[in-house]
Amino acid sequence: MNRKILIWSITAALAGFLFGFDTVVISGAEKKLQLLWGSSDMFHGVIVIGMALWGTVIGAFFGGIPTNKLGRKNTLIWIGVLYTISAIGSGLANDPWTFAVFRFIGGLGVGASTIAAPAYISEIAPAKDRGKLVGLYQFNIVFGILIAFLSNYLLNNVGENAWRWMIGVEAFPAAIYTIFALTIPKSPRWLLTKFRNSEAIGVLKIINPDQDPEKLMLEIKDEMENTVPNENIFLKKYRFPLILAFLIAFFNQLSGINALLYYAPRIFEEAGLGESTALLSSIGIGVTNMIFTLLGIILIDRLGRKQLMYICSFGYIISLSLVSAAFFFSWEGSIVPILLFMFIASHAIGQGTVIWVFISEIFPNHLRGFGQSFGSSVHWVLAAVVPSLVPILFSTIGAGMVFLIFAIMMVLQLLFVIFMMPETKGVSLEELSNKLIKERNI
């Protein structure tokens, strides 16, 4: 693999590290903040904690605009700036409203990063390595989550204002990432959509010095001949990639993954485990998530996206069905953690690794940012809705029925993989775009 491509991909993927860190770091400080400001449960959940999530949703909705207009590189730089401002402002805040505003700014960075980073990496990566390189983004999300937990643990006893350090420490990796982002080149495919051919050729020569850049330029120009000015992803000819992006994001969240990550201790306690054992099991979920995400990255360009989705679908169905049965039939609590570890492993090696790679591949170059934005928005809206319903559903229809619903949804995902999902492994972005658009509209 070209060393420079690897370095540039890792740099862009560090936006995912900040995503994971920013999302989880609040968990170590939120109880202290509620006591400090005397917030009600409603205000604390919706404003103090929830503003970051709404920032993420808005960042995902509108992140395609700067990704296409300013370019992938410039958007990545601004994402780093947003993270840095958010960390410093949140750490220095003296009231809940100021804190919420700065957390909202960080959320914008999270949402936009799910668009710009995968799009950038997919456009500089050779087809044979594209899966593992884009998968670095997901790996960095998981890695950032673990580092946030570790950081919170280490900073928990630094003094009365420990929460400021927990939140503010993110400014250091955010500033470093922003500096690194300045060193990467612009995406050659984005440059060509802006008719900046000479700049694009220069980057293409660096990316693959052994390949004639004119050949790739001809492929990209051929793809662009089928476009019209100011078109959008909702045109009929882009209906199939749009459906693919929607369904993979839909099934990602209807597996119950975020519900598990947010409520793992509660779920383990529902299964009969004590509080300390439940917390320990939650850490095990984080470690399992990271190990199997790494395995998924190793396998994604060998087995392909579709094969990993087969593996995860069967793993989902088996584990979720057995978890449901464990709650219905009051099985021993010790089996539930094992089954949930199987569930998280299935997610990490499949959906967790594949989703950002797949969405970044299926749209044409000039609409990739908007397509990525659409898929990301579906993901984040459901990521907000599904976990918010879990406590209510647990108390009304019961945990067994909730996990049964998730299992049924994964049967539908398996049908999606069998009958609709194309294999994108090793295919150039231009060839893939033509295939998905032309063949489905004949």
BELBELTA-V164457 format. One record per backbone hydrogen bond with DSSP energy under -1.0 kcal/mol. NH is the residue of the N-H (numbers start at 1). CO is the residue of the C=O. If there is no record, write none. Layout:
# BELBELTA-V164457
NH	CO
NH	CO
This chain:
# BELBELTA-V164457
6	2
7	3
8	4
9	5
10	6
11	7
12	8
13	9
14	10
15	12
16	13
18	14
19	15
20	16
21	17
22	18
23	19
24	20
25	21
27	24
28	25
29	26
30	26
33	29
34	30
35	31
36	32
37	33
39	34
44	40
45	41
46	42
47	43
48	43
49	44
50	45
51	47
54	50
55	51
56	52
57	53
58	54
59	55
60	56
61	57
62	58
63	59
65	62
67	63
68	64
69	65
70	66
71	66
75	71
76	72
77	73
78	74
79	75
80	76
81	77
82	78
83	79
84	80
85	81
86	82
87	83
88	84
89	85
90	86
91	87
92	88
99	95
100	96
101	97
102	98
103	99
104	100
105	101
106	102
107	103
108	104
109	105
110	106
111	107
112	108
113	109
114	110
115	112
116	112
117	113
119	115
120	116
121	117
122	118
123	119
125	121
129	126
133	129
134	130
135	131
137	134
139	135
140	136
141	137
142	138
143	139
144	140
145	141
146	142
147	143
148	144
149	145
150	146
151	147
152	148
153	149
154	150
155	151
158	155
162	159
164	161
165	161
166	162
167	163
168	164
169	165
171	168
172	169
174	170
175	171
176	172
177	173
178	174
179	175
180	176
181	177
182	178
183	180
191	187
192	188
193	189
195	192
196	191
197	195
200	196
201	197
202	198
203	199
204	200
205	201
206	202
207	203
208	204
211	208
215	212
217	213
218	214
219	215
220	216
221	217
222	218
223	219
224	220
225	221
226	223
227	224
231	228
235	232
238	235
239	236
242	238
243	239
244	240
245	241
246	242
247	243
248	244
249	245
250	246
251	247
252	248
253	249
254	250
256	253
260	256
261	257
262	258
263	259
267	263
268	264
269	265
270	266
271	267
272	269
273	268
278	274
279	275
280	276
281	277
282	278
283	279
284	280
285	281
286	282
287	283
288	284
289	285
290	286
291	287
292	288
293	289
294	290
295	291
296	292
297	293
298	294
299	295
300	296
302	299
303	299
308	304
309	305
310	306
311	307
312	308
313	309
314	310
315	311
316	312
317	313
318	314
319	315
320	316
321	317
322	318
323	319
324	320
325	321
326	322
327	323
328	324
329	325
331	326
335	332
339	335
340	336
341	337
342	338
343	339
344	340
345	341
346	342
347	343
348	344
349	345
350	346
352	347
354	350
355	351
358	354
359	355
360	356
361	358
362	358
367	364
371	367
372	368
373	369
374	370
375	371
376	372
377	373
378	374
379	375
380	376
381	377
382	378
383	379
384	380
385	381
386	382
389	385
389	386
393	389
394	390
395	391
396	392
397	393
398	393
402	398
403	399
404	400
405	401
406	402
407	403
408	404
409	405
410	406
411	407
412	408
413	409
414	410
415	411
416	412
417	413
418	414
419	415
420	416
421	416
427	424
432	428
433	429
434	430
435	431
436	432
437	433
438	434
439	435
441	438
